[in-house]
Amino acid sequence: MLIRNWMTKEVITVTPETSMLKANKLLKEHNIRRLPVIDTERRVVGIVSDRDIKDASPSKATTLDMHELYYLLSELKIKDIMTPAPVTISPMDTVESAALLMEEKGFGGVPVVDEDDKIQGIITDHDLFKVLVSITGVRLGGVQLAFNLEDKPGTMRPIFDVLREHHASIISILSSNDAEVEGTRHVFMRIRPMEHQAEDALISVLKERFNLLYWVRNTVHMS
């Protein structure tokens, strides 16, 4: 999955000369948490977050009067509080690499730039949530099945045979390698909605023949 297919393309940006007041207003108006900072050629030169603005704002305990406070805030520019030369990513990188980068660095979003560092979009944690919803197929309903299987070739084939025998259609399959038992992995499968009686019959067979950890139809049912 390429970032260019999942990033937010309509990016709200500011320049180094934008006032902090205006940047704060943009964040609130668009309900976002960060703004890429671009130069006149639309190259990304920095990034500013709502936390940067909060940290730069005068304390509520300030002795400044309203006029002095407004003047101070209007004079403060984004170039004074932004993070310069921020980490960026290419639209041709994968969503997985963006998620790994954001998880390791603790970022909530990363500007997406072309080979000339010009802004193309931004990938955020919200975009990653959209990816998760899409690849799991959760909007389509059905039943999620969670298995603990040996981590070796061919372990999924018997499950596929049972699903085919019960005329079940697979929406998605995901796996993780963080199972508690060494040499095993967790596999998460979602099947399309069926008649409840047919679903119950299928689940009964799966519980009997495989290590079915749990299944989900509206609520979680532990095996």
C-alpha positions in Angstrom: 0.0 0.0 0.0 1.6 3.2 -1.1 1.3 6.4 0.9 0.1 8.4 -2.2 -3.1 6.4 -2.1 -3.8 7.1 1.6 -2.3 10.4 2.5 -4.3 13.6 3.0 -3.7 15.5 -0.2 -5.4 18.8 0.7 -2.9 20.1 3.2 -3.3 23.2 5.3 0.1 24.9 5.4 1.8 28.0 6.8 5.0 29.9 6.0 7.8 30.8 8.4 6.4 34.4 8.5 2.9 33.3 9.5 1.9 34.6 12.9 1.4 32.1 15.7 -2.1 33.6 16.2 -3.1 32.7 12.6 -1.5 29.3 12.8 -3.5 28.5 16.0 -6.7 29.7 14.3 -6.0 27.4 11.4 -5.5 24.4 13.7 -8.8 25.0 15.5 -10.8 25.8 12.3 -9.7 22.6 10.6 -9.5 20.4 13.7 -6.0 19.4 13.0 -2.9 19.1 15.2 0.0 20.0 12.9 0.9 22.3 10.0 3.7 21.8 7.5 5.8 25.0 7.1 6.7 25.8 3.4 8.7 28.3 1.6 7.8 30.3 -1.5 8.6 27.2 -3.7 6.4 25.0 -1.5 9.4 23.1 -0.1 8.9 21.9 3.4 11.2 23.8 5.7 9.5 23.0 9.1 6.5 21.7 11.0 4.6 23.3 13.8 2.2 21.4 16.1 -0.5 22.5 18.5 1.9 21.5 21.4 4.5 23.9 20.0 2.0 26.7 20.0 0.8 25.8 23.5 4.4 25.7 24.8 5.1 29.1 23.2 2.0 30.8 24.6 2.2 33.0 27.7 1.2 31.3 31.0 -2.3 32.1 32.3 -0.4 33.6 35.3 1.2 36.3 33.1 1.1 39.9 34.4 0.7 41.3 30.9 -2.5 43.2 30.1 -4.7 42.2 27.1 -3.1 44.7 24.7 0.5 43.7 25.6 -0.5 40.0 25.3 -2.1 40.4 21.9 0.9 42.4 20.6 3.3 39.7 21.9 1.4 36.9 20.2 0.9 38.8 17.0 4.7 39.4 16.7 5.6 35.8 17.4 6.2 34.0 14.0 6.1 30.4 13.1 9.8 30.5 12.3 10.4 31.2 16.0 8.6 28.0 17.3 8.6 25.5 14.4 10.7 22.3 14.2 13.1 23.0 11.2 14.1 20.4 8.7 11.4 17.9 9.8 11.4 14.2 9.0 9.5 13.7 5.7 8.5 10.7 3.6 7.9 10.0 -0.1 4.4 9.3 -1.6 6.0 6.2 -3.1 7.0 4.8 0.3 4.6 2.3 1.9 2.0 3.0 4.5 3.7 0.3 6.6 7.0 2.2 6.6 5.2 5.4 7.6 3.5 3.6 10.5 6.8 2.2 11.6 8.5 5.6 11.4 5.7 7.3 13.3 5.7 4.6 16.0 9.4 4.7 16.5 9.7 8.5 16.5 6.4 9.2 18.4 5.1 11.3 15.5 1.4 11.9 14.9 1.9 12.9 11.3 4.6 13.2 8.7 4.8 15.6 5.7 4.9 13.8 2.3 7.2 15.4 -0.2 8.5 14.8 -3.7 12.1 14.5 -4.8 12.5 18.3 -4.6 11.1 18.4 -1.0 7.9 20.1 -2.3 4.8 19.3 -0.3 2.5 16.6 -1.7 0.4 15.7 1.3 0.6 14.6 4.9 0.2 11.1 6.4 -1.3 11.1 9.9 -2.4 8.6 12.5 -6.0 9.3 11.4 -5.0 8.1 7.9 -3.5 5.0 9.4 -6.8 4.3 11.1 -8.5 4.5 7.7 -6.1 2.0 6.3 -6.8 -0.4 9.2 -10.6 -0.1 8.8 -10.1 -0.8 5.0 -7.8 -3.7 5.1 -9.8 -5.5 7.9 -13.1 -5.0 6.1 -14.8 -4.3 9.4 -17.4 -2.0 7.8 -18.7 -5.1 5.9 -19.7 -6.8 9.1 -19.5 -10.6 9.2 -17.5 -12.6 11.7 -13.9 -12.2 12.8 -12.0 -15.4 13.7 -8.7 -15.4 15.7 -6.5 -18.5 15.5 -3.2 -19.5 17.1 -1.3 -21.6 14.5 2.0 -23.2 14.0 4.4 -20.8 12.2 5.1 -23.1 9.2 3.9 -23.5 5.6 0.5 -25.1 5.0 -1.1 -24.5 8.4 -3.9 -22.3 6.8 -4.9 -24.9 4.2 -7.1 -27.1 6.4 -8.9 -23.9 7.6 -9.5 -22.9 4.0 -10.9 -26.3 3.3 -13.4 -26.0 6.2 -14.5 -22.5 5.0 -15.0 -23.8 1.5 -17.1 -26.7 2.7 -19.3 -24.3 4.6 -19.5 -21.8 1.7 -17.9 -19.1 3.7 -16.3 -16.1 1.9 -13.2 -14.5 3.2 -13.0 -10.7 3.5 -9.5 -10.3 5.0 -6.7 -12.2 6.5 -4.0 -10.6 8.8 -1.3 -12.2 10.9 1.0 -11.2 13.7 4.2 -12.8 15.0 3.8 -11.7 18.6 2.1 -14.9 19.9 3.1 -15.9 23.4 4.1 -19.4 22.3 7.4 -19.6 20.3 6.9 -21.1 16.9 3.3 -20.0 16.6 1.6 -17.0 15.2 -1.8 -15.3 15.5 -4.0 -15.2 12.4 -7.1 -12.9 12.2 -9.6 -13.7 9.5 -12.9 -12.0 8.7 -15.6 -13.8 6.7 -18.7 -12.3 5.0 -22.0 -12.3 6.8 -23.9 -15.6 6.7 -27.1 -16.9 8.2 -26.5 -17.2 12.0 -27.2 -20.9 11.9 -24.6 -21.4 9.2 -22.1 -19.2 11.0 -22.7 -21.2 14.3 -22.2 -24.5 12.5 -18.9 -23.2 11.0 -17.6 -21.8 14.2 -18.4 -25.1 16.0 -16.3 -27.1 13.5 -13.4 -24.5 13.7 -13.4 -24.7 17.5 -13.3 -28.5 17.4 -10.5 -28.8 14.8 -8.3 -25.8 15.4 -6.9 -23.5 18.1 -9.6 -20.8 17.7 -8.8 -18.2 20.3 -12.0 -16.2 19.9 -14.6 -15.1 17.4 -16.4 -11.8 17.1 -19.9 -11.2 15.9 -21.0 -7.8 17.5 -19.3 -9.0 20.7 -16.2 -11.1 21.6 -16.8 -14.8 22.3 -13.8 -16.6 23.8 -13.2 -20.2 22.9 
